[in-house]
Structure formats: C-alpha cells, structure tokens
Amino acid sequence: MTLKVNFYLKVYFRIYNEIQMIFINLLFSYSYKTYFHYMKITTIYEGILYKQKEGISNKD
C-alpha cells in the first residue's frame, strides 16, 4: 500500500515539475516577446515624435 502511494506520489511530482517547467518557459518566452514588441513600438513612436518636434520631414 505505502509503496504504491509512494510510487504515485513520485510520478505525480515528476509530471508536476515537468508541467511547471513548461509553463514557466512559455510564460517567460511570451513576456520576453511582448516586451521586445513593446520596446520596438515605443522606439518607432518616439522616433516619429522626435521627427515631428524637430520639424524634419518624414521622407526617409
């Protein structure tokens, strides 16, 4: 009885750890991508604002 419970607990924790790692990796990669996407957008936006402020035409 205790051996069976022990075995199931081991399997459960192994699966749980795997799922947790996958979840953490997904979360990290997702936040990383969105962060870089956000940075790209803000950089472009700041560039446009700077050009408008300096009075440079948007021909380039």
Order of alpha helices (4+ residues) and beta strands (2+ residues): alpha
